[in-house]
Amino acid sequence: MVLARESAAVSPVPANVQTARLASFAAGRCDGNELLKLEAGWKRMENSLQENPALRLAVQIGILKKGTRWLRWGLGVRDAWIQVFETRPVMACLSADDSNPYTRIPLLLAEQREIPAIACHHGALDCRMAFKNHRFSSYLAKGEMERDYLERSCGVDARRIRIGASSAPRENAPVSLERAPWITFFTEPYETDFWRVEAIYREVLPRLCAAARQSGKAVVLKLHPFESVSQRRRLVERTLSGDDRKLVTLTDAPLSPKIFQKTWCAVTVESTVAFECAALGIPVFLCGWLRHAYAGYAPQYVRFGVGRMLEFPDDLLRIPDILREMMPNADLPNADLPNHDLPNRDTVHRLLQPISPEALAEILCQPAATPEPS
């Protein structure tokens, strides 16, 4: 297991697993002649783009000049991975993110060497599969929802998709949803897509506080790892009145059974956590008016019973009434609730179907497929 970044370290690992840091394979310098050729090619590309009226301004203000720095960095990453392949007896390559250069490059090298290259994705869905070159011999989908999305929305060849999640759903779902104390708002780093974060908070948080007050619950903001607690706390203070602030708690703690056990219902835009909550039988509400215009995550969630779409901000005020309709026998344990509006065992099975060690070994050892033309 090659670690491309510090946070990738897993401890402990099984006795038959060895770990190494990609940095330990890095060479001191890249090939100077190769770099010069690539830089010259980049410059020719810049000159040709200046002839296109739609792209001329980007060249003139220097956006593309940073590309030469990326070339040197990219060669360094590639050369480190080449060292991995040349110094280790690699028979297959498995990557859980074929968009990140650090973890896409080994798939490309495996393909060149006609070694099985297996890709999967750490999130529930990956909309970039619709426009990426598919450089893998097999793709592991976690369940029917992801398989359907890959085929129907992204055009991935069905023959190259295998069903196989890494693990079964988390255990320790809420004993009783009615007694769970939190409306949990699973936030996202909206800035990465240039969203107006304060506007989102002003639409969502006061209404969640009103719903929480009506149902005797608290509001918990579970932050994404990319978000800052101090910055988000200042945003909450600017957004809410004093009484509403008393109902809100922020946490950047890692996801854990404790968080799920205390969640009465989950609210998000289209975070992968919706998928995890549904797998535990926790009701999920999707802020549909904020959903991505092209990715199609939220509609796919609804299609497979992961969550209920809310079309307008004021629909958040209806959460207590909706849940009362969904849970007419509120004192029963969640697993026994009869209402089909709640995520059920069939939904869970369609979301997550763990792969057996034997099936994974078969995929890793199969001959590499002939790559699709670029």
Contacts in CASP RR format, 6 or more apart in sequence:
PFRMAT RR
TARGET T0000
AUTHOR 0000-0000-0000
METHOD contacts of the structure
MODEL  1
MVLARESAAVSPVPANVQTARLASFAAGRCDGNELLKLEAGWKRMENSLQ
ENPALRLAVQIGILKKGTRWLRWGLGVRDAWIQVFETRPVMACLSADDSN
PYTRIPLLLAEQREIPAIACHHGALDCRMAFKNHRFSSYLAKGEMERDYL
ERSCGVDARRIRIGASSAPRENAPVSLERAPWITFFTEPYETDFWRVEAI
YREVLPRLCAAARQSGKAVVLKLHPFESVSQRRRLVERTLSGDDRKLVTL
TDAPLSPKIFQKTWCAVTVESTVAFECAALGIPVFLCGWLRHAYAGYAPQ
YVRFGVGRMLEFPDDLLRIPDILREMMPNADLPNADLPNHDLPNRDTVHR
LLQPISPEALAEILCQPAATPEPS
1 10 0 8 1.000
1 13 0 8 1.000
1 17 0 8 1.000
1 18 0 8 1.000
1 19 0 8 1.000
1 20 0 8 1.000
2 19 0 8 1.000
2 20 0 8 1.000
2 21 0 8 1.000
2 22 0 8 1.000
2 25 0 8 1.000
2 84 0 8 1.000
2 106 0 8 1.000
3 9 0 8 1.000
3 19 0 8 1.000
3 20 0 8 1.000
3 21 0 8 1.000
3 22 0 8 1.000
4 22 0 8 1.000
4 100 0 8 1.000
4 102 0 8 1.000
4 103 0 8 1.000
5 102 0 8 1.000
9 19 0 8 1.000
10 19 0 8 1.000
13 19 0 8 1.000
20 84 0 8 1.000
22 77 0 8 1.000
22 80 0 8 1.000
22 81 0 8 1.000
22 84 0 8 1.000
22 102 0 8 1.000
23 80 0 8 1.000
25 80 0 8 1.000
25 81 0 8 1.000
25 83 0 8 1.000
25 84 0 8 1.000
25 87 0 8 1.000
26 76 0 8 1.000
26 79 0 8 1.000
26 80 0 8 1.000
26 83 0 8 1.000
27 76 0 8 1.000
27 79 0 8 1.000
27 80 0 8 1.000
27 83 0 8 1.000
30 72 0 8 1.000
30 75 0 8 1.000
30 76 0 8 1.000
30 79 0 8 1.000
31 75 0 8 1.000
34 75 0 8 1.000
35 71 0 8 1.000
35 72 0 8 1.000
35 75 0 8 1.000
38 71 0 8 1.000
38 75 0 8 1.000
39 68 0 8 1.000
39 71 0 8 1.000
42 64 0 8 1.000
42 67 0 8 1.000
42 68 0 8 1.000
42 71 0 8 1.000
45 64 0 8 1.000
46 59 0 8 1.000
46 64 0 8 1.000
49 55 0 8 1.000
49 56 0 8 1.000
49 58 0 8 1.000
49 59 0 8 1.000
49 64 0 8 1.000
50 56 0 8 1.000
50 59 0 8 1.000
50 60 0 8 1.000
58 64 0 8 1.000
74 101 0 8 1.000
74 105 0 8 1.000
77 101 0 8 1.000
77 102 0 8 1.000
77 105 0 8 1.000
78 105 0 8 1.000
78 109 0 8 1.000
81 105 0 8 1.000
81 106 0 8 1.000
81 109 0 8 1.000
82 109 0 8 1.000
84 90 0 8 1.000
84 106 0 8 1.000
85 106 0 8 1.000
85 109 0 8 1.000
85 110 0 8 1.000
85 113 0 8 1.000
90 110 0 8 1.000
90 113 0 8 1.000
90 115 0 8 1.000
91 115 0 8 1.000
91 116 0 8 1.000
91 364 0 8 1.000
91 365 0 8 1.000
92 110 0 8 1.000
92 115 0 8 1.000
92 116 0 8 1.000
92 117 0 8 1.000
92 118 0 8 1.000
92 364 0 8 1.000
92 365 0 8 1.000
93 106 0 8 1.000
93 107 0 8 1.000
93 109 0 8 1.000
93 110 0 8 1.000
93 115 0 8 1.000
93 116 0 8 1.000
93 117 0 8 1.000
93 118 0 8 1.000
94 118 0 8 1.000
94 119 0 8 1.000
94 120 0 8 1.000
94 364 0 8 1.000
95 103 0 8 1.000
95 104 0 8 1.000
95 106 0 8 1.000
95 107 0 8 1.000
95 117 0 8 1.000
95 118 0 8 1.000
95 119 0 8 1.000
95 120 0 8 1.000
96 103 0 8 1.000
96 119 0 8 1.000
96 120 0 8 1.000
96 121 0 8 1.000
96 122 0 8 1.000
97 103 0 8 1.000
97 104 0 8 1.000
97 121 0 8 1.000
97 122 0 8 1.000
98 104 0 8 1.000
98 107 0 8 1.000
98 119 0 8 1.000
98 121 0 8 1.000
98 132 0 8 1.000
98 135 0 8 1.000
98 136 0 8 1.000
99 126 0 8 1.000
99 128 0 8 1.000
99 132 0 8 1.000
104 135 0 8 1.000
107 117 0 8 1.000
107 119 0 8 1.000
107 135 0 8 1.000
107 136 0 8 1.000
108 135 0 8 1.000
110 116 0 8 1.000
110 117 0 8 1.000
110 368 0 8 1.000
111 117 0 8 1.000
111 135 0 8 1.000
111 136 0 8 1.000
111 137 0 8 1.000
111 368 0 8 1.000
111 371 0 8 1.000
114 367 0 8 1.000
114 368 0 8 1.000
115 368 0 8 1.000
116 137 0 8 1.000
116 138 0 8 1.000
116 363 0 8 1.000
116 364 0 8 1.000
116 365 0 8 1.000
116 366 0 8 1.000
116 367 0 8 1.000
116 368 0 8 1.000
117 135 0 8 1.000
117 136 0 8 1.000
117 137 0 8 1.000
117 138 0 8 1.000
117 368 0 8 1.000
118 136 0 8 1.000
118 137 0 8 1.000
118 138 0 8 1.000
118 139 0 8 1.000
118 140 0 8 1.000
118 363 0 8 1.000
118 364 0 8 1.000
119 135 0 8 1.000
119 136 0 8 1.000
119 138 0 8 1.000
119 139 0 8 1.000
119 140 0 8 1.000
120 139 0 8 1.000
120 140 0 8 1.000
120 141 0 8 1.000
120 142 0 8 1.000
120 166 0 8 1.000
121 129 0 8 1.000
121 146 0 8 1.000
123 272 0 8 1.000
123 275 0 8 1.000
124 142 0 8 1.000
124 145 0 8 1.000
124 146 0 8 1.000
124 272 0 8 1.000
124 274 0 8 1.000
124 275 0 8 1.000
124 297 0 8 1.000
124 301 0 8 1.000
125 145 0 8 1.000
125 146 0 8 1.000
125 149 0 8 1.000
125 272 0 8 1.000
125 295 0 8 1.000
125 296 0 8 1.000
125 297 0 8 1.000
125 300 0 8 1.000
126 154 0 8 1.000
127 153 0 8 1.000
127 154 0 8 1.000
127 292 0 8 1.000
127 294 0 8 1.000
127 295 0 8 1.000
127 296 0 8 1.000
127 297 0 8 1.000
129 150 0 8 1.000
129 154 0 8 1.000
129 155 0 8 1.000
129 156 0 8 1.000
130 153 0 8 1.000
130 154 0 8 1.000
130 155 0 8 1.000
133 372 0 8 1.000
133 374 0 8 1.000
134 156 0 8 1.000
134 157 0 8 1.000
134 160 0 8 1.000
134 372 0 8 1.000
135 371 0 8 1.000
136 160 0 8 1.000
137 160 0 8 1.000
137 366 0 8 1.000
137 368 0 8 1.000
137 369 0 8 1.000
138 160 0 8 1.000
138 161 0 8 1.000
138 162 0 8 1.000
138 363 0 8 1.000
138 366 0 8 1.000
138 369 0 8 1.000
139 150 0 8 1.000
139 156 0 8 1.000
139 160 0 8 1.000
139 161 0 8 1.000
139 162 0 8 1.000
140 162 0 8 1.000
140 163 0 8 1.000
140 164 0 8 1.000
140 165 0 8 1.000
140 355 0 8 1.000
140 363 0 8 1.000
141 147 0 8 1.000
141 150 0 8 1.000
141 161 0 8 1.000
141 162 0 8 1.000
141 163 0 8 1.000
141 164 0 8 1.000
142 163 0 8 1.000
142 164 0 8 1.000
142 165 0 8 1.000
142 166 0 8 1.000
142 351 0 8 1.000
142 352 0 8 1.000
142 353 0 8 1.000
143 163 0 8 1.000
143 164 0 8 1.000
143 165 0 8 1.000
143 350 0 8 1.000
143 351 0 8 1.000
143 352 0 8 1.000
143 353 0 8 1.000
144 163 0 8 1.000
144 304 0 8 1.000
144 350 0 8 1.000
144 351 0 8 1.000
144 353 0 8 1.000
145 275 0 8 1.000
145 300 0 8 1.000
145 301 0 8 1.000
145 303 0 8 1.000
145 304 0 8 1.000
145 306 0 8 1.000
145 350 0 8 1.000
145 351 0 8 1.000
147 161 0 8 1.000
147 163 0 8 1.000
148 300 0 8 1.000
148 303 0 8 1.000
148 304 0 8 1.000
149 300 0 8 1.000
150 156 0 8 1.000
150 161 0 8 1.000
151 158 0 8 1.000
151 161 0 8 1.000
153 296 0 8 1.000
153 300 0 8 1.000
157 372 0 8 1.000
160 369 0 8 1.000
162 355 0 8 1.000
162 359 0 8 1.000
162 363 0 8 1.000
163 353 0 8 1.000
163 355 0 8 1.000
164 353 0 8 1.000
164 354 0 8 1.000
164 355 0 8 1.000
164 359 0 8 1.000
164 360 0 8 1.000
165 352 0 8 1.000
165 353 0 8 1.000
165 354 0 8 1.000
165 355 0 8 1.000
166 354 0 8 1.000
166 355 0 8 1.000
167 352 0 8 1.000
167 354 0 8 1.000
168 352 0 8 1.000
168 354 0 8 1.000
169 276 0 8 1.000
169 279 0 8 1.000
169 280 0 8 1.000
169 348 0 8 1.000
169 351 0 8 1.000
169 352 0 8 1.000
170 257 0 8 1.000
170 260 0 8 1.000
170 276 0 8 1.000
170 279 0 8 1.000
170 280 0 8 1.000
171 257 0 8 1.000
172 257 0 8 1.000
172 260 0 8 1.000
172 261 0 8 1.000
173 260 0 8 1.000
173 261 0 8 1.000
173 280 0 8 1.000
173 281 0 8 1.000
173 282 0 8 1.000
173 334 0 8 1.000
173 335 0 8 1.000
174 180 0 8 1.000
174 260 0 8 1.000
174 261 0 8 1.000
174 262 0 8 1.000
174 263 0 8 1.000
174 264 0 8 1.000
174 280 0 8 1.000
174 282 0 8 1.000
174 334 0 8 1.000
175 261 0 8 1.000
175 333 0 8 1.000
175 334 0 8 1.000
176 330 0 8 1.000
176 331 0 8 1.000
176 332 0 8 1.000
176 333 0 8 1.000
176 334 0 8 1.000
177 264 0 8 1.000
177 265 0 8 1.000
177 282 0 8 1.000
177 283 0 8 1.000
177 323 0 8 1.000
177 327 0 8 1.000
177 330 0 8 1.000
177 334 0 8 1.000
177 337 0 8 1.000
178 264 0 8 1.000
178 327 0 8 1.000
178 330 0 8 1.000
178 331 0 8 1.000
180 261 0 8 1.000
180 262 0 8 1.000
180 263 0 8 1.000
180 264 0 8 1.000
181 217 0 8 1.000
181 218 0 8 1.000
181 262 0 8 1.000
181 264 0 8 1.000
182 217 0 8 1.000
182 218 0 8 1.000
182 219 0 8 1.000
182 220 0 8 1.000
182 262 0 8 1.000
182 263 0 8 1.000
182 264 0 8 1.000
183 208 0 8 1.000
183 211 0 8 1.000
183 212 0 8 1.000
183 215 0 8 1.000
183 217 0 8 1.000
183 218 0 8 1.000
183 219 0 8 1.000
183 220 0 8 1.000
183 263 0 8 1.000
183 264 0 8 1.000
183 265 0 8 1.000
183 267 0 8 1.000
183 319 0 8 1.000
184 219 0 8 1.000
184 220 0 8 1.000
184 222 0 8 1.000
184 259 0 8 1.000
184 262 0 8 1.000
184 263 0 8 1.000
184 264 0 8 1.000
184 265 0 8 1.000
184 266 0 8 1.000
184 267 0 8 1.000
185 204 0 8 1.000
185 205 0 8 1.000
185 208 0 8 1.000
185 219 0 8 1.000
185 220 0 8 1.000
185 221 0 8 1.000
185 222 0 8 1.000
185 267 0 8 1.000
185 268 0 8 1.000
186 222 0 8 1.000
186 224 0 8 1.000
186 266 0 8 1.000
186 267 0 8 1.000
186 268 0 8 1.000
186 271 0 8 1.000
186 273 0 8 1.000
186 274 0 8 1.000
187 221 0 8 1.000
187 222 0 8 1.000
187 223 0 8 1.000
187 224 0 8 1.000
187 227 0 8 1.000
187 232 0 8 1.000
187 268 0 8 1.000
187 271 0 8 1.000
188 224 0 8 1.000
188 268 0 8 1.000
188 269 0 8 1.000
188 270 0 8 1.000
188 271 0 8 1.000
189 224 0 8 1.000
189 226 0 8 1.000
189 227 0 8 1.000
190 196 0 8 1.000
190 197 0 8 1.000
190 200 0 8 1.000
191 197 0 8 1.000
192 226 0 8 1.000
193 292 0 8 1.000
195 290 0 8 1.000
197 235 0 8 1.000
198 235 0 8 1.000
198 238 0 8 1.000
198 239 0 8 1.000
200 290 0 8 1.000
201 235 0 8 1.000
201 236 0 8 1.000
201 239 0 8 1.000
202 239 0 8 1.000
203 313 0 8 1.000
204 267 0 8 1.000
204 287 0 8 1.000
204 313 0 8 1.000
204 316 0 8 1.000
205 219 0 8 1.000
205 236 0 8 1.000
205 239 0 8 1.000
205 240 0 8 1.000
205 244 0 8 1.000
205 248 0 8 1.000
206 239 0 8 1.000
206 240 0 8 1.000
206 241 0 8 1.000
206 244 0 8 1.000
207 313 0 8 1.000
207 314 0 8 1.000
207 316 0 8 1.000
207 317 0 8 1.000
208 219 0 8 1.000
208 267 0 8 1.000
208 316 0 8 1.000
208 319 0 8 1.000
209 219 0 8 1.000
209 240 0 8 1.000
209 244 0 8 1.000
209 247 0 8 1.000
209 248 0 8 1.000
210 316 0 8 1.000
210 317 0 8 1.000
211 217 0 8 1.000
211 316 0 8 1.000
211 317 0 8 1.000
211 318 0 8 1.000
211 319 0 8 1.000
211 320 0 8 1.000
212 218 0 8 1.000
212 219 0 8 1.000
212 247 0 8 1.000
213 247 0 8 1.000
214 320 0 8 1.000
215 264 0 8 1.000
215 319 0 8 1.000
215 320 0 8 1.000
215 323 0 8 1.000
217 264 0 8 1.000
218 247 0 8 1.000
218 248 0 8 1.000
218 249 0 8 1.000
219 247 0 8 1.000
219 248 0 8 1.000
219 249 0 8 1.000
220 248 0 8 1.000
220 249 0 8 1.000
220 250 0 8 1.000
220 251 0 8 1.000
220 259 0 8 1.000
220 262 0 8 1.000
220 263 0 8 1.000
221 232 0 8 1.000
221 236 0 8 1.000
221 248 0 8 1.000
221 249 0 8 1.000
221 250 0 8 1.000
221 251 0 8 1.000
222 251 0 8 1.000
222 253 0 8 1.000
222 255 0 8 1.000
222 259 0 8 1.000
222 273 0 8 1.000
223 229 0 8 1.000
223 232 0 8 1.000
223 250 0 8 1.000
223 251 0 8 1.000
223 252 0 8 1.000
224 271 0 8 1.000
225 252 0 8 1.000
227 252 0 8 1.000
229 250 0 8 1.000
229 252 0 8 1.000
232 250 0 8 1.000
233 250 0 8 1.000
236 245 0 8 1.000
236 248 0 8 1.000
236 250 0 8 1.000
237 245 0 8 1.000
240 248 0 8 1.000
251 259 0 8 1.000
253 259 0 8 1.000
255 273 0 8 1.000
255 276 0 8 1.000
260 276 0 8 1.000
260 277 0 8 1.000
260 280 0 8 1.000
260 282 0 8 1.000
263 277 0 8 1.000
263 282 0 8 1.000
264 323 0 8 1.000
265 282 0 8 1.000
265 283 0 8 1.000
265 284 0 8 1.000
265 285 0 8 1.000
265 319 0 8 1.000
265 323 0 8 1.000
266 273 0 8 1.000
266 274 0 8 1.000
266 277 0 8 1.000
266 282 0 8 1.000
266 283 0 8 1.000
266 284 0 8 1.000
266 285 0 8 1.000
267 284 0 8 1.000
267 285 0 8 1.000
267 287 0 8 1.000
267 316 0 8 1.000
267 319 0 8 1.000
268 274 0 8 1.000
268 284 0 8 1.000
268 285 0 8 1.000
268 286 0 8 1.000
268 287 0 8 1.000
269 286 0 8 1.000
269 287 0 8 1.000
269 288 0 8 1.000
269 290 0 8 1.000
269 291 0 8 1.000
269 298 0 8 1.000
270 286 0 8 1.000
270 291 0 8 1.000
270 292 0 8 1.000
270 295 0 8 1.000
270 296 0 8 1.000
270 297 0 8 1.000
270 298 0 8 1.000
270 301 0 8 1.000
274 284 0 8 1.000
274 286 0 8 1.000
274 301 0 8 1.000
274 306 0 8 1.000
274 307 0 8 1.000
275 301 0 8 1.000
275 306 0 8 1.000
275 351 0 8 1.000
277 283 0 8 1.000
277 284 0 8 1.000
277 343 0 8 1.000
278 284 0 8 1.000
278 301 0 8 1.000
278 305 0 8 1.000
278 306 0 8 1.000
278 307 0 8 1.000
278 343 0 8 1.000
278 347 0 8 1.000
278 348 0 8 1.000
278 351 0 8 1.000
279 343 0 8 1.000
279 347 0 8 1.000
279 348 0 8 1.000
279 351 0 8 1.000
279 352 0 8 1.000
280 343 0 8 1.000
281 334 0 8 1.000
281 342 0 8 1.000
281 343 0 8 1.000
281 344 0 8 1.000
281 347 0 8 1.000
281 348 0 8 1.000
282 334 0 8 1.000
282 343 0 8 1.000
283 307 0 8 1.000
283 308 0 8 1.000
283 323 0 8 1.000
283 326 0 8 1.000
283 341 0 8 1.000
283 342 0 8 1.000
283 343 0 8 1.000
284 301 0 8 1.000
284 306 0 8 1.000
284 307 0 8 1.000
284 308 0 8 1.000
284 343 0 8 1.000
285 307 0 8 1.000
285 308 0 8 1.000
285 310 0 8 1.000
285 316 0 8 1.000
285 319 0 8 1.000
285 322 0 8 1.000
286 298 0 8 1.000
286 301 0 8 1.000
286 302 0 8 1.000
286 307 0 8 1.000
286 308 0 8 1.000
286 309 0 8 1.000
286 310 0 8 1.000
287 310 0 8 1.000
287 313 0 8 1.000
287 316 0 8 1.000
288 298 0 8 1.000
288 309 0 8 1.000
288 310 0 8 1.000
288 311 0 8 1.000
289 310 0 8 1.000
289 311 0 8 1.000
289 312 0 8 1.000
289 313 0 8 1.000
291 297 0 8 1.000
291 298 0 8 1.000
291 299 0 8 1.000
292 298 0 8 1.000
298 309 0 8 1.000
299 309 0 8 1.000
301 307 0 8 1.000
302 308 0 8 1.000
302 309 0 8 1.000
304 347 0 8 1.000
304 350 0 8 1.000
304 351 0 8 1.000
305 343 0 8 1.000
305 347 0 8 1.000
306 343 0 8 1.000
306 347 0 8 1.000
306 351 0 8 1.000
307 343 0 8 1.000
308 322 0 8 1.000
308 341 0 8 1.000
310 316 0 8 1.000
324 330 0 8 1.000
325 339 0 8 1.000
325 341 0 8 1.000
326 339 0 8 1.000
326 341 0 8 1.000
326 342 0 8 1.000
327 337 0 8 1.000
327 339 0 8 1.000
327 342 0 8 1.000
328 339 0 8 1.000
329 337 0 8 1.000
329 338 0 8 1.000
334 342 0 8 1.000
END
